[in-house]
Amino acid sequence: MPLNFFLQNLIEAKSLKSNKTGTLCDDHPNKRLELFCIDCRTNICVKCIAVSHQQHKCAEVESISKDFAAQIQSDIKPFSPRISQFRESVRKVEEAKKKFLLLQTIEEMKHGVRERGNEIKNLVDDHVAKLTEELNEVKERSVKEAETCVEKIELALAALESFQAYSLEIASKGNSMSYTPELRNY
């Protein structure tokens, strides 16, 4: 930022007030800076006004510094509400940041829940697949057992039907001579 010479000179003038000996003039080392040249915006001594600032508007440093201090006070009045507004803005942004961090934590939790849900879903799917496979094996075994049982029953039925047919044939022919020893085993 560029140096504000007016402000710098006023600061020097303020230090004159606090320092009884004051700051000495560069051009006249034995003279104190007591005046402020408004045209040149610099502090000067009484001798400087006579030599190089005759036609310039000048005032006492103390008077100018009081006026400048009053102007500064007037100029900074609007800053107080703005400072409050900025502080409120910072507070709101901090709250939003906390909410964002909380939302981020919630999103991380949601992600964790989804992952755990997927793990459980995979376990259930695996269990369902195993049970389905076991049911298919039971079905196949049952079908094979039923087929074997049907074959045995059909075989027994065929033997019974054959025996019945043979018995009916013997009964219909009915003579004792046709009785054969093979029938004794029945």
C-alpha positions in Angstrom: 0.0 0.0 0.0 1.3 3.5 -0.7 2.4 5.5 2.3 -0.1 8.1 3.4 2.2 11.1 4.1 -0.6 13.1 5.7 -1.3 10.3 8.1 2.4 9.9 8.7 2.8 13.6 9.5 -0.1 13.5 11.8 1.4 10.6 13.7 4.6 12.6 14.0 2.5 15.5 15.3 0.9 13.3 17.8 4.3 12.2 19.0 5.2 15.9 19.4 2.3 16.3 21.8 3.4 13.4 23.9 7.1 14.4 23.6 7.7 17.8 25.1 10.9 18.4 23.2 9.1 17.5 19.9 10.6 16.5 16.6 13.1 18.9 15.1 12.9 20.2 11.6 15.2 18.7 9.0 15.8 22.1 7.4 16.2 24.0 10.7 17.7 21.5 13.2 17.3 23.9 16.2 13.5 24.4 15.5 10.6 22.2 16.6 7.9 21.1 14.2 4.8 23.0 15.4 2.9 23.7 12.2 1.3 21.6 9.5 1.3 22.8 5.9 -2.0 21.8 4.5 -0.9 22.4 0.9 2.2 20.3 1.2 0.8 17.9 3.7 3.9 18.0 5.9 4.9 19.2 9.3 7.0 22.4 9.4 8.7 24.7 11.8 8.0 28.5 12.2 11.1 29.3 10.2 9.9 27.0 7.3 6.7 29.0 7.0 8.6 32.2 6.5 11.1 30.7 4.0 9.3 28.2 1.8 5.6 28.1 2.8 4.6 31.8 2.8 1.6 31.5 0.5 0.5 28.0 1.8 -2.3 27.4 4.2 -1.0 26.2 7.5 -2.4 25.4 10.9 -1.1 24.2 14.3 -0.2 20.6 14.4 -2.2 20.1 17.5 -5.4 21.6 16.0 -4.9 19.6 12.8 -4.4 16.4 14.7 -7.6 17.0 16.7 -9.5 17.7 13.5 -8.0 14.6 11.9 -8.8 12.5 15.0 -12.4 13.7 14.9 -12.6 12.9 11.2 -11.2 9.5 11.8 -13.8 8.9 14.5 -16.5 10.0 12.1 -15.1 7.8 9.3 -14.9 4.7 11.4 -18.4 4.9 12.9 -19.9 2.8 10.0 -17.2 0.1 10.7 -18.7 -1.0 14.0 -21.9 -2.4 12.5 -20.0 -3.8 9.5 -17.6 -5.5 12.0 -20.6 -7.0 13.8 -22.0 -8.2 10.4 -18.7 -9.8 9.5 -18.4 -11.5 12.9 -22.0 -12.8 12.4 -21.1 -14.0 9.0 -18.0 -15.8 10.3 -20.2 -17.4 13.0 -22.7 -18.5 10.4 -20.0 -19.9 8.2 -18.5 -21.7 11.1 -21.9 -23.2 11.9 -22.4 -24.2 8.3 -18.9 -25.8 8.4 -19.8 -27.8 11.5 -23.0 -28.9 9.8 -21.1 -29.9 6.8 -18.6 -31.8 8.9 -21.6 -33.4 10.6 -23.2 -34.2 7.2 -19.9 -35.6 6.1 -19.8 -37.8 9.2 -23.4 -38.9 8.5 -22.5 -39.7 4.9 -19.6 -41.8 6.2 -22.0 -43.5 8.5 -24.4 -44.1 5.7 -21.6 -45.6 3.6 -20.7 -47.9 6.5 -24.3 -48.9 6.9 -24.6 -49.7 3.2 -21.4 -51.7 3.3 -22.6 -53.7 6.3 -26.0 -54.1 4.6 -24.3 -55.5 1.5 -22.2 -57.9 3.7 -25.4 -59.2 5.4 -27.2 -59.4 2.0 -24.3 -61.4 0.6 -24.4 -63.7 3.6 -28.2 -64.2 3.2 -27.8 -64.8 -0.5 -25.1 -67.4 0.1 -27.2 -69.1 2.7 -30.2 -69.1 0.4 -28.0 -70.6 -2.4 -26.8 -73.3 0.0 -30.3 -74.1 1.1 -31.6 -74.2 -2.5 -28.8 -76.5 -3.4 -29.6 -78.8 -0.5 -33.3 -78.8 -1.4 -32.3 -79.7 -5.0 -30.2 -82.6 -3.7 -33.1 -83.8 -1.4 -35.5 -83.5 -4.4 -33.1 -85.6 -6.6 -32.6 -88.2 -3.9 -36.4 -88.4 -3.3 -37.1 -88.7 -7.0 -34.4 -91.5 -7.3 -35.8 -93.3 -4.2 -39.3 -92.9 -5.6 -38.2 -94.3 -8.9 -36.5 -97.2 -7.2 -39.5 -97.9 -5.1 -41.8 -97.7 -8.2 -39.5 -100.2 -10.0 -39.6 -102.6 -7.0 -43.4 -102.3 -6.7 -43.7 -102.8 -10.5 -41.5 -105.9 -10.2 -43.6 -107.2 -7.3 -46.8 -106.4 -9.2 -45.5 -108.2 -12.3 -44.7 -111.2 -10.2 -48.2 -111.1 -8.6 -49.9 -110.6 -11.9 -47.9 -113.5 -13.3 -48.8 -115.7 -10.3 -52.4 -114.7 -10.6 -52.5 -115.5 -14.3 -50.8 -118.8 -13.8 -53.1 -119.7 -10.9 -56.1 -118.8 -13.0 -54.8 -120.9 -15.8 -54.3 -123.9 -13.5 -57.7 -123.4 -12.0 -59.4 -123.2 -15.4 -57.7 -126.3 -16.7 -58.4 -128.0 -13.4 -57.0 -131.4 -13.6 -54.5 -132.9 -11.2 -52.3 -134.1 -13.9 -51.4 -130.7 -14.9 -50.1 -129.9 -11.4 -46.4 -129.4 -11.7 -43.8 -129.4 -8.9 -42.8 -125.8 -9.8 -46.1 -124.6 -8.4 -45.4 -126.1 -5.0 -42.9 -123.3 -4.3 -45.7 -120.7 -4.6 
